[in-house]
Amino acid sequence: MSFVIGAGLTPFSRDSGADTLTLMSRAAQAALDDAGLVRADIDGLVTGYATTLPHLMLATVFAEHFGVKPHYAHAVQLGGATGAAMVMLAHGLVKAGMARNILVVAGENRASGATRDEAIKTLAQVGHGEMEAPLGATVPGYYALLASRYMHEFGVAEADLAALAVLMRANAACTPGAHRGEPVTEAQVMASRPIAPPLKLLDCCPVSDGAAAFVVAAHPGEGPALRIIGCGQAHQHQHISELADIADTGAAASAARAFRSAGIGREAIGYAAIYDSFSITLCMLLEEIGIVPRGQAGAAARAGHFTPDGDLPLNTHGGLLGYGHCGVAGAMAHLVEARLQMTGRAGPRQGREATFGLFHGDGGVMSSHVSLILERVR
């Protein structure tokens, strides 16, 4: 058994004026403060990776920089699924008795610390080194291919994807620190500049600076806490050219394993934190996991199903499309918000309090999937 007892999140922005280690330190200290701990209490450390600081030993580099001396340290690389995978790893370490208080932290100055071309070249490495990347493919290009096929198979329209982007921006408008905090309309999304058709600018998350951190502990402490009760992963392909079935990317298998280990069903979930690097990502994940039927994600968003006071609040901070995307910490912001919402501390954007929540991360091109089931302790 393990608990998320502290969380920290920086604002996400185009230029934070800080480097990777500084951003990580800010989030880490905020998580410790939230948990009521000091650095000497930390005996485990799990970090992500940073494209602007590609050090072979980022976990121990950060440990030295931040002034912690963990008994266990580990760095994880799983693309956009890394944040969820790090929490899952910390959960397993706590259950195994390897550590009592594990600091999980990631961040980077991805927007200000690299040029556009450097970022495009780095991220394109998720593609096949011989069959895809040399042809000039980019991450938006890969997801555009997914979008075209998925729209054809399931009758999804570009306006349906736009409806999801509108929802995320509306949520971001209520969240301090969001990179894109201005609401937009479906018409504005549809009229925005084409990036990789059918995806347009407002279908794509912004590249941001930022960081996030958690404390995963063996005991719930005295403050607000979430219990991690179920975990699952699935890795059925790496490259888009090896994806056998557009309707079966691994998201359903990952979520099914998490629900099975938690001993509850989808109907019990009262809050959803779902990866949304592009509007098509969110659409596909919502539908494959079974939160809505195929082809219905956009209609559900328009109907208010996912608003903070709707049937299933979704990414109420604005997700990657609204709050922003700074690499590993981008998805971690989803869990920070889930903890706030599920413990009734989200302030003016507080939605329905939920007993159970789902956090799902996606890495690569719908390649790696990690699902966590969370339960409110108090």
Secondary structure, 3 states (H helix, E strand, C coil): CEEEEEEEECCCECCCCCCHHHHHHHHHHHHHHHHCCCHHHCCEEEECCCCCCCCCCHHHHHHHHHCCCCCEEEECCCHHHHHHHHHHHHHHHHHCCCCCEEEEEEEEECCCCCCHHHHHHHHHHHCCCCCCHHHCCCHHHHHHHHHHHHHHHHCCCHHHHHHHHHHHHHHHCCCCCCCCCCCCCHHHHHHCCEEECCEEHHHECCECEEEEEEEEECCCCCCCCEEEEEEEEEECCCCHHHCCCCCCCCHHHHHHHHHHHHCCCHHHCCEEEECCCEHHHHHHHHHHHCCCCCCCHHHHHHCCCCCCCCCCCECCCCHHHHCCECCHHHHHHHHHHHHHHHCCCCHHHCCCCCCEEEEEEEECCCCEEEEEEEEECC
